[in-house]
């Protein structure tokens, strides 16, 4: 027993000495995040180019420059605005550890403006609701955000109430960059070769289509794109998008009798048929939804776009059938309107593949535990770049960033969220190196 105690004590002392002698990164995760958040990278739907907005290249080029300055190799920005880089391993034999990838996306959601983001750090949070200063109607309440109770004494990071914050996913970028910075400053931290990528257009689901999996060179990867500190996800929605089009006939309203066929009425009837208990505002947990989210209204032609989401393919098929049955019902009521529905596959639940790689989530949980974070598995009620990458041969679970309330003005993160996520990433690369010995 005494020898075991001495061994454990020696490990603890060694860890303590290493922590005391470790050099800090040249820039903290918070400082990096605040810089990146000010760069407008909002993506746009229904564009034919990748990236969908040229302003995303402003951040891409900046990140490429900073990666080179940090000592990364093979840094490049592809013709599609994807930033790639390699961090060389420092093991005696790097071939014994798998090349692990880390990926975050540069764009912010089209749902809310990301222009002129004013990042506010609410230092030493003492509890209570947080009123955002530029729009007092925007309030982050404890009632709706119970995680605030766990952030007493932390520094809370928000925007000013007029824009989103951009924590989704500039937090992930800042955390990955700070991990690289820390590794470069501390060669005593052992790790294998790392592959790094920052992608455009994740929010509209198109940027990853241009991802060079083979050129990336990783055996496994992690997207750093999750929310609450500790959430690790190996499961996403299976997703489809439906577009329903209603074609009528327009003419001058003064002489429209017997001629005009107004497509808008058919669209209105169709929208009224959505089952209330199948909408995103009435579902949670593992219950999927259908979500009419955008459309056009016109006499000649109206249309609506609908998201279909479910964790199981059978549930997704059932939801598509509901939408098609609704088309038939509206068509019967409006026979003069031509109604068509088109359904597109977006991505599948990555658990279908990741269930064969339990070590990826096991390592992530252990890395978080070493950082003092209570980690747990939680399905994503959404998708990540990792969904598609997993089915292209690059198994890619998703890691937390510490952020909350993505895609809205009430988005927030915290200093601890950024720092503990960064620490988890550093622990994770060490774990792969340890197991590769």
Secondary structure, 3 states (H helix, E strand, C coil): CHHHHHHHHHHHHHHHHHHHHCCCCCCCHHHHHHHHHCCCCECCCCCCCCCCCCCHHHHHHHHHHHHHHHCCEEEEECCCCCEEEEECCCCCCHHHCCCEEEEEECCECCCCCCCCCCCEEECCCCCCCEECCCCCCCEECCCCCHHHHHHCCCCEEECCCCCCCCHHHHHHHHHHHHHHHHHHHCCCCCCCCEEEEEECCCCCCCHHHHCCHHHHCCCEEEEECCCCCCEEECCCCEEEEEEEEEECECCCHHHCCCCCECHHHHHHHHHHCCCHHHCHHHCCCCCCEEEEEEEECCCCEEEEEEEEEECCHHHHHHHHHHHHHHHHHHHHHCCCCEEEEEEEEEECCCHHHHCCCHHHHHHHHHHHHHCCCCCEECCCCCCCHHHHHHHCCCCEEEECCCCECCCCCCCEEEHHHHHHHHHHHHHHHHHHHHHCC
